[in-house]
Amino acid sequence: MESERDVLVALRRFFQASLFPDLTDRAVQEEIRAGEEEREEPTAEERTRRGDARAAEGDIGGAMEEYRRAVRLDGLQARPHTRLGDAYAYTDNTTRAIAQYRKAINVEPNDAEPHFCLAELYRRFGRVKAAIREYRVATYLDKRNPYYRYRLADAYVQTGWLRDALAEMRAAIELAPDDAFYRYWTAELYLRRGEPREALAQLERAAALAEQDDYYQIRLSALYLQLGQAEKAVRAMRNAIRIRPENGSYKRILGEIYIRLGRPDAAGVCYEFAGTLDAYDRDYIQRFASAVGWE
């Protein structure tokens, strides 16, 4: 007795032969296979990729539905659970997000990502110590990820554990030595610990790595002033002005530095080109002056 598939193949061959007599059996079979492939249910991986694409487009609802289908197709993969957890977290459905991250951990205990995502969620709701536990697991499972190290360090800072935070940032720098942000953040840690010389070394490196970032130059200028190195502060401030020539507050600050160096004529030129400052500019200058101890 013929199977249903055999009947369909024979029927397709009959119609194809009547319409296209020169069509070979091989061509018919290839067309049948192509039709069957089109009707196949996408895999969990494909559903997850579709979800990622929809999420990137801002369609969180559509992404969530794709992730749900991926989980139903294969609940033994961590990634669909993790992505579904991310979607729930994005929509503030915390309970379901935590449940999905834990399911991801259960099916793939050695996957660092769901631990990290769970830590981020705990952190959002003030459960810092619980977050630290998950960050630690994530950094253990993925020892080459500098961002995980930075986030753990940031959580340590929140609890006042500056020494532990510094250890993690040193590890992050070893993993990504040319990342200016990690250098800058490590400098800020050193300053919190009362170690300005160590901070200066990191901040100088950060400014060198991010040549077009005026903020690093401003922070470097302020630190030079705090350390009594006004000439170097001038150089850093001039770099900031080169990057943002339209910023009048930078020119005004440079003028103030020249005043303290006993160079009023240079200061006058800075004031001239600074132009009229608005309330925001004046407030910025005041905060800079306070930071470097000019008050």
C-alpha positions in Angstrom: 0.0 0.0 0.0 1.4 3.4 -1.0 2.2 5.9 1.7 0.7 9.4 1.5 4.0 10.8 0.5 4.3 8.3 -2.4 0.8 9.4 -3.6 1.8 13.1 -3.4 5.1 12.4 -5.3 3.2 10.4 -8.0 0.6 13.1 -8.3 3.2 15.8 -8.6 5.0 13.8 -11.3 1.8 13.3 -13.2 1.0 17.0 -13.3 4.5 18.0 -14.1 4.8 15.5 -16.9 1.6 16.6 -18.4 2.6 20.3 -18.4 6.3 19.9 -19.0 7.0 16.7 -20.8 10.8 17.2 -20.9 11.1 17.6 -17.1 13.1 14.8 -15.6 12.3 12.8 -12.5 15.4 14.2 -10.8 14.1 17.8 -11.3 10.8 16.8 -9.9 12.4 15.3 -6.8 14.5 18.4 -6.3 11.4 20.6 -6.4 9.7 18.3 -3.9 12.6 18.5 -1.5 12.7 22.3 -1.9 9.1 22.5 -1.1 9.5 20.3 2.0 12.4 22.4 3.2 10.3 25.6 2.9 7.6 24.0 5.1 10.1 22.9 7.8 9.8 24.6 11.2 12.8 27.0 11.8 15.2 25.7 14.4 15.7 27.1 17.8 18.9 28.8 16.6 17.0 30.4 13.7 14.2 31.6 15.9 16.8 33.1 18.3 18.5 34.9 15.4 15.2 36.3 14.3 14.5 37.4 17.8 17.9 39.2 17.9 17.1 40.9 14.6 13.7 42.1 15.8 15.2 43.3 19.1 17.8 45.3 17.2 15.0 46.9 15.2 13.2 47.9 18.5 10.4 45.3 18.1 10.7 43.8 21.6 7.2 42.2 21.4 8.2 40.4 18.2 11.5 39.4 19.6 9.9 38.0 22.7 7.6 35.8 20.6 10.6 34.5 18.6 12.5 33.7 21.8 9.4 31.9 23.2 9.2 29.8 20.1 12.9 29.0 20.3 12.5 27.9 23.9 9.6 25.7 23.0 11.5 24.1 20.2 14.6 23.4 22.3 14.5 24.1 26.0 18.0 22.6 26.5 19.9 25.5 25.0 20.9 28.4 27.3 20.9 31.1 24.7 17.1 31.2 23.9 16.4 31.3 27.7 18.9 34.1 28.2 17.5 36.2 25.3 14.0 35.7 26.5 15.1 36.7 30.0 16.7 39.9 28.5 13.4 40.7 26.8 11.5 40.2 30.0 14.0 42.4 31.9 13.7 45.1 29.2 9.9 45.2 29.7 10.3 45.2 33.6 8.9 41.7 34.0 11.5 40.9 36.6 10.1 37.6 37.9 9.9 36.0 34.5 13.4 37.4 33.6 14.9 35.8 36.6 13.2 32.5 35.9 14.6 32.4 32.4 18.1 33.2 33.5 17.9 30.5 36.0 16.6 28.0 33.4 19.6 29.0 31.2 22.0 28.3 34.1 20.3 25.0 34.7 20.7 23.7 31.2 24.2 25.1 30.7 25.9 25.7 34.0 29.2 26.7 32.4 27.7 29.5 30.3 28.8 32.9 31.8 26.2 35.1 30.1 23.1 34.2 32.1 25.0 34.6 35.3 26.1 38.1 34.2 22.6 39.0 33.1 21.2 37.8 36.4 23.8 40.0 38.2 22.8 43.0 36.2 19.1 42.5 37.1 19.9 42.0 40.8 21.9 45.2 40.7 19.1 47.1 39.2 16.9 46.4 42.2 19.6 47.1 44.8 20.5 43.5 45.5 24.2 44.3 45.2 25.6 41.3 47.2 23.5 38.9 45.2 24.8 40.6 42.0 28.4 40.3 43.2 27.9 36.5 43.6 26.7 36.2 40.0 29.4 38.6 38.6 32.0 36.4 40.3 30.7 33.3 38.7 30.5 35.0 35.3 34.2 36.2 35.6 35.3 32.7 36.6 33.5 31.1 33.7 34.6 33.8 31.2 38.1 34.9 32.3 38.8 36.8 29.1 35.9 39.2 29.3 37.1 42.7 30.6 33.6 44.1 30.7 32.5 41.5 33.2 35.5 42.6 35.3 34.5 46.2 35.1 30.9 45.5 36.2 32.1 43.4 39.1 34.5 46.3 40.1 31.7 48.8 39.9 29.6 46.6 42.3 32.5 46.4 44.7 32.8 50.2 44.7 29.1 50.4 45.6 29.8 48.3 48.7 33.0 50.1 49.6 35.4 47.3 48.7 37.9 49.5 46.8 40.8 47.1 47.0 38.8 44.3 45.4 37.5 46.7 42.8 41.0 47.8 41.9 42.1 44.2 41.5 39.3 43.6 39.0 40.2 46.7 37.0 43.8 45.7 36.8 42.6 42.4 35.4 40.4 44.3 32.9 43.4 46.4 31.8 45.5 43.3 31.3 42.7 41.9 29.0 42.2 45.2 27.2 45.3 47.4 27.5 44.2 49.8 24.8 40.8 50.5 26.1 40.8 54.1 27.4 37.7 53.8 29.5 39.1 51.0 31.7 42.3 53.2 32.2 40.2 56.2 33.1 38.0 54.2 35.5 41.0 52.7 37.2 42.4 56.3 37.6 39.2 57.3 39.4 39.6 54.3 41.7 43.1 55.3 42.6 41.8 58.8 43.4 39.2 57.4 45.7 41.9 55.5 47.5 44.0 58.6 47.8 46.7 57.5 45.4 46.9 60.4 42.9 50.3 59.5 41.3 49.0 56.1 40.3 45.8 57.7 39.1 47.9 60.1 36.9 49.7 57.3 35.2 46.4 55.7 34.2 44.7 58.9 33.2 47.7 60.0 31.0 47.4 56.7 29.2 43.6 57.0 28.8 44.0 60.5 27.3 46.7 59.2 24.9 44.5 56.3 23.8 41.4 58.5 23.3 43.0 61.5 21.5 39.6 62.9 20.5 37.9 62.7 23.9 37.9 66.1 25.4 36.6 64.9 28.8 39.7 62.8 29.5 41.8 65.9 28.7 39.8 68.0 31.2 40.1 65.4 33.9 43.9 65.2 33.2 44.2 68.9 33.4 42.4 69.0 36.7 44.6 66.3 38.1 47.8 68.1 37.0 46.6 71.2 38.8 45.8 69.1 42.0 49.4 67.8 41.8 50.9 71.3 41.3 51.8 70.7 37.6 50.2 73.8 36.1 52.3 73.8 32.9 51.1 70.3 32.1 47.6 71.4 32.9 47.9 74.1 30.3 48.9 71.5 27.7 46.0 69.2 28.5 43.5 72.1 28.5 44.8 73.2 25.1 44.2 69.7 23.8 40.6 69.9 25.1 40.2 73.2 23.2 41.7 71.7 20.1 39.0 68.9 20.2 36.1 71.3 21.1 37.1 74.7 19.9 33.5 76.0 20.3 33.6 75.4 24.0 34.0 78.8 25.7 34.2 77.4 29.3 37.4 75.5 28.4 39.0 78.8 27.2 37.9 80.5 30.3 39.5 77.8 32.5 42.7 78.0 30.5 42.7 81.7 31.2 42.3 81.0 34.9 45.3 78.7 34.8 47.4 81.3 33.1 46.5 83.8 35.8 47.8 81.5 38.4 51.0 81.1 36.4 51.5 84.8 36.5 50.7 85.3 32.8 47.8 87.8 32.6 48.3 88.7 29.0 47.8 85.1 27.9 44.8 84.9 30.2 43.4 88.0 28.5 43.5 86.3 25.1 41.7 83.3 26.5 39.0 85.4 28.0 38.6 87.3 24.7 38.1 84.1 22.7 35.9 82.5 25.4 33.1 85.0 24.5 29.9 85.3 26.4 29.2 82.4 28.7 25.8 81.1 29.6 24.6 79.8 33.0 25.7 76.2 32.2 29.2 77.3 31.3 29.6 79.4 34.5 28.4 76.5 36.6 30.8 74.2 34.8 33.7 76.5 35.5 32.7 76.8 39.2 32.6 73.0 39.6 36.0 72.7 37.9 37.4 75.4 40.2 36.0 73.6 43.3 37.5 70.3 42.1 41.0 71.7 41.8 40.9 73.7 45.0 40.7 77.2 43.6 38.1 78.2 46.2 
